[in-house]
Amino acid sequence: MAEPNIRPPAGEDWEVRAFDRADTESVVALWTEAGLTRPWNDPRLDIERKLTVQPELFLVVEATESGSNASGILGTVMAGYDGHRGWLYYLATAASHRRRGIARSLVREAERLLVAMGCPKVQLMVREGNEGVLGFYDDLGYERFSVSNTGRRLIVDA
């Protein structure tokens, strides 16, 4: 995998890197804080599943300055490419570090990696009522679509 080309803004000390299993509990805690977990999805199983398919597209932002108030995982994004389009999931930033370029950097790095795989288009889903997140993606140049999503659970997380 190519090294990430994302640099934090001046005054910020963090780096974008690939997920490591040692990040699991910090990532689950971040997803819980960000309201991304659901009772019917075990986040640890989602992580394990992702590690079997394109694990290089599971990115985290980690604080790098030991003397700062920040430590550990500050952001995540999980991406995938099915040969037709890419998808983004689990974009999250620690509440204490929002509006500092972390989510933007994660999305841009995921896009860069997808393009390197030949991916022509990326999409994502946003839960109804999450207007703040829609505005974030609007600012990144994402286009809103009028579609209906359907799904069916194939494996029930116990």
ABEGO torsion letter per residue (X at the ends): XBBBABBBBBGBBBBBBBBBAAAAAAAAAAAAAAGABBAABBAAAAAAAAAABGAAABBBBBBABAABABBEBABBBBBBBAGABBBBBGBBBBAAABGAGAAAAAAAAAAAAAAAAGBABBBBBBBBGBAAAAAAAAAAGBBBBBBBBBBBBABBBX
